[in-house]
Amino acid sequence: MSQTQTTPSVSIDPPVTLWKRVTGWLLLINITVFAIDVLLTTKGIGRVALRHDGVPLIYQQENGQPTVIQYPFLQSYGYFSFDLAIRGGQLWRFLTYQFCHANLTHLFVNMMGLWLAGPIVEQKLGRTRFLTFYLLCGAAGPLAHLIFGLLDILTVNAYTPLVGASASIYGLLLAAAMIAPDEEVMLLFPPIDLKLRTVAILMIGLSVAAVAWHWENAGGHAAHIGGAVMGWILARRMLLKQNSGQDIPS
């Protein structure tokens, strides 16, 4: 998605004022973390991946030779795995994994989603509630992955790393579609205009299909669904209170 085309019912800040909002700072933090890890990786600085008990993680190469797994430096402290977050009690990883990304494409797609949906939702919620909303949607991602595993819909590996802001972005996208369903956005590919409601339905439908038919990265798509569900719950509560004339505490 490359740009928004605003309607009279929704006002989206131009890029200059975006940096005065939480959305802008979230963009900056995500990009900065990725850039630092890329720089450190080019200098050969990384960190061996460890289990919660301190034992290094290894994988078998095609020739059968075991190799120690290494992750980018900052990502190694932030990525989520059930082994580290739950067995190891490193609960901060429910939040920090949201600011780590696997590659430039992963970062770009998520940041485009944040740039698109963030201002709409933040304008409606205010800064504090928006940040809480964003982080809760992100934290719901791993929980959804675990639930799909417990239901035997997906196979969950306790050591598999989970990174990315996608769950948060799916929550924002759903909330933005509830706030401004007829707002039009232009897709990067194909370059066509679609309403936010349509974009949300397509994106969530894609993730549901990926989980149901075990497509590549089905676990990541399970996290997307978790973020979307949390976004729907929180946004619905917010809109119902607003429509009833109640103030929502910030």
N, C-alpha and C positions, 0 to 999 in steps of 0.2 A: 504494500500500500504506500502510495507516494505523497498524497496530499488530501486535505479535507476541503470540501466546498460547503461553507457555512450557510445556514438558513437563518431567518430572523429570530427563530425561537431559541437558538443556541449560539452563544458567543465564545469563540475559541481564541485564546491569546496568540498574538504573533510571536515569532521566535525570540524577539528581543525581551519581552516580558515573561517568556516561559521560564527563564532562569531565576525569576523571582518566586517561582512556585516549587513545591516539593517534586513535581514531575521533572523539572529541569535538573534538580540535584540528584534524583534517581538516575537519570540519563548519564550525568557526569560521573557518578560513582561506578556504575556498571562499565562505562567505557574506560575509566581510569584503571580499574582492577584488571581488565583484560589487557590494556596496553602495558601495564607493569609486568604482568606475567609473560607477555610476548618478549619484552625487552630482556627479562631475566633468563628466559629460555634460550634466546640467541647467544647469551653469555655462558650457557651451560649450567645455569643455576636452576635446580629443581629439587624435589624431595621424594624420597622413597615412600610409597604407599604402605601404611601399616594397618594391621588389624587392631581391634581395641585393646588386645593384650600385648601389643608391641611387636608382634611377629610380622615381618615383611610379607606383602602379598606378591605372589609369583604367578606367571602364566607359562604354559608350555608352547615353545615355538614349534614350527612345522617339523623341524628335525629332532624334536623331543627334548631339546635343551631348555632347562628352566631359566627364566629371566625375571629379575626383580622389576616390579612395576614402578614407574616414576610418574609423578604428576607435576604440572607447573607449581611454582612455589606457593603463591597465595591460594590457588585452587586447592592445594593439598590440605590447607587449614580450613577451607570453607565448604568443600563438597559434602553432599549428604550420602550416607550409606546407613542401612539399618544396623549394621554391626557397630559402627562408631556412634551413631546418634542414640540408639536405644540400648544396645548391650554395653556400650562404653559410657553412656550417660552424657554424651556431648550434645546436649539439646540445642545449643546455639546453632547447630548445623541446619535446623529447620528454617532458620532465617538466612544464614550466610550463603547457603547454596544458591540462593536467588540472585546473588551478585557475581556468580562465576559462570563462564560460558565456554563451550567446547571448542568453538572456532569462530572465525569472523562472520560467516553466514548466520550462525546461531545468534550471535550478538546483534547483527544488523536487523534480522527479522523481528526479534523481541523489542529492540529499541524503536523500530518503526511502529510497532503496536502500542508501545508506551507513549510515543509522541502523538499518536492518533487518538487514543482513548483516554489517556491520562488527564489532559486539561478539562475534558467534558465532565469526568467523574469528580475531579478535585474541585472544580467550580461549584458542584452541587454539594459536596461533603464538607469542604473546608480542609485546611492543611492537616490538622491532627487526625481527624477521622479518615481522611484519604490515606495517610501513611499507614494507619492501623488496618484499613481495608486491604491495602496492597500486600502487607506482610502476612495477614491472615490467609488471604487467597493463596499466597505462595506456600505457606506452611501446610495448607490442605492438600497440596500436590503429593508429597510422600505418603500422607495418610491414605489417600485414595489408592495409590499404588499398593500399599499394604492390604487394604480391604479387598482389592481385586485378587490379590494373592491368597488371602484367607478363604475367599469364595471359590478358589481353584479356577478362576478365569484366566489368570496369568501365573507364570512361574516367577517367584521373587528370589533373587540371589542377594543374600545379606551383604555381600561385599561390592555389589555393583554401584558405581558412583552415579549420583543424580545431580546435575547442574543446570542452571538456567532460570530465567525469570518467566518462563512460559506459563506456569500455573497462575502467577500474578497477572500476567497479561490477559489470559483467558477470563479471569474474574473481572478485570477492567473492561474488556470487550463486551461481556454480557451486561455489565452495569450500564455502560455507555449506550448499548442498544435499548435498554429499558428506559433510560433517561431521554434519549433522542433517537427513537427508532427510525425516523425518516431522514436522518442526516445522511448525506451522500458522501461516499469516499471513493477514490479511484484506486484500483488495484494496480500493482506493478506489472503483473502478468496474469491474465491478459489485461491490457489497459482499458478497462471498462469501469463505469460508475455503478456502484451498488449501494443500496441502503444499508445502514449499520445493522438493522435487524436481519437482513439477508446474509451479510458477512458473518454475523455471529452464528446463525443457524448452520451455514456451510462449514465453518471452522469446527464447531462442536460436533457436527455430524461426521466430519472426517476423523476426528479423534475417536468417536464411538465405533466407527467402522474399523479403525486400526486395532482397537482393543478386541473387538468381537472376532476379527479374522486373523489376529496375531500377526499384523504387519510388522515391518521393521520399526524398532523403537516403540513397541506397544506400551512398554513401561512408562516412557515419556508421555505418551498420549493419555495414559491413565492419570498421570499427574495433571494434564491439561483439564481433564474432566473434573478432577477434584477442585481445581481452582475455579472453574466455571460454576460448579455447584455452590461453593462457598460464596462466590460473587453474587449469585442469584439470591441466596438466603439473606445476605447482608443488605443488598440493594433493595430487595422486596420489603424488608423491615423498615429501611430508611424511607422509601417512597410511601408506604402505608402510613407511617407516622406523620410524614409531611402532608399527605392528603387529608389526614384527620385533624390537621391544625396543631399538632403537638410539636414542640421544639425537640430536636435531636441533640443530646448533650455532646459537646465537642471534646 
